[in-house]
Amino acid sequence: MSASKRKLTTLNIDQKIEILNALQSKAKKRKELSVEYGCDLSTIARVNADKTGLFYKALPNGTLAARGEKPQGGKSQKERLTILFLGNMDGSDKEVYTIGRSKQPHCFRGKNIPLPYFANTKAWMTGALWMKIIKDFDCATVKQNRKVLLFADNATCHKLDEGVVLKNVNIQFLPPNPTSIIQPLD
């Protein structure tokens, strides 16, 4: 293992944040920061992870009605998909994962599914699904020879099991209730 790779693994969180701030503000270039911190920053990517719910059968909350007409209401549909987005700062590398309720949805029979699809009884992100997705993402970054600093919210499902070691992905959790300024994918 070269000295630069060993140095990269010993950077503390404050140093990593300083590097990210300098890169984002474009005050210094990667080469300057690589020399200053004694590590190779050319292969480090900053990636953000966030999930959202897609209620694909839900109708709009409100509607326009002419005067004198009585609008008809109904129950709101709760059918949902959970979608996890992973994307880097410049938007050049994006990944999308879908979580639904059915293990084998009828609409996918005999077709090539365009996105990685996972099943769960409530279509929610669980710790087991998070572990599988992050391990697959780590394997992909190892194959690409990239280091990734992944920012994720501190949901309980995002915690890693004890003993799990990711080779090229370092996860940093955001503080509770981050604003959209802090959480880029929000």
Stockholm file with secondary structure:
# STOCKHOLM 1.0

chainA/1-186         MSASKRKLTTLNIDQKIEILNALQSKAKKRKELSVEYGCDLSTIARVNADKTGLFYKALPNGTLAARGEKPQGGKSQKERLTILFLGNMDGSDKEVYTIGRSKQPHCFRGKNIPLPYFANTKAWMTGALWMKIIKDFDCATVKQNRKVLLFADNATCHKLDEGVVLKNVNIQFLPPNPTSIIQPLD
#=GR chainA/1-186 SS CCHHHHHHHTCCHHHHHHHHHHHHHTSSCHHHHHHHHTSCCTTEEEEEEEEEEECTTCCCSCCCCCTTCCCCCCCCCCCCEEEEEEEETTSSSEEEEEEESCSSCGGGTTSCCSSCEEECTTCCCCHHHHHHHHHHHHHHHHHHTCEEEEEECCCGGGCCCTTCCCSSEEEEECCSSCCTTTSTTC
#=GC SS_cons         CCHHHHHHHTCCHHHHHHHHHHHHHTSSCHHHHHHHHTSCCTTEEEEEEEEEEECTTCCCSCCCCCTTCCCCCCCCCCCCEEEEEEEETTSSSEEEEEEESCSSCGGGTTSCCSSCEEECTTCCCCHHHHHHHHHHHHHHHHHHTCEEEEEECCCGGGCCCTTCCCSSEEEEECCSSCCTTTSTTC
//
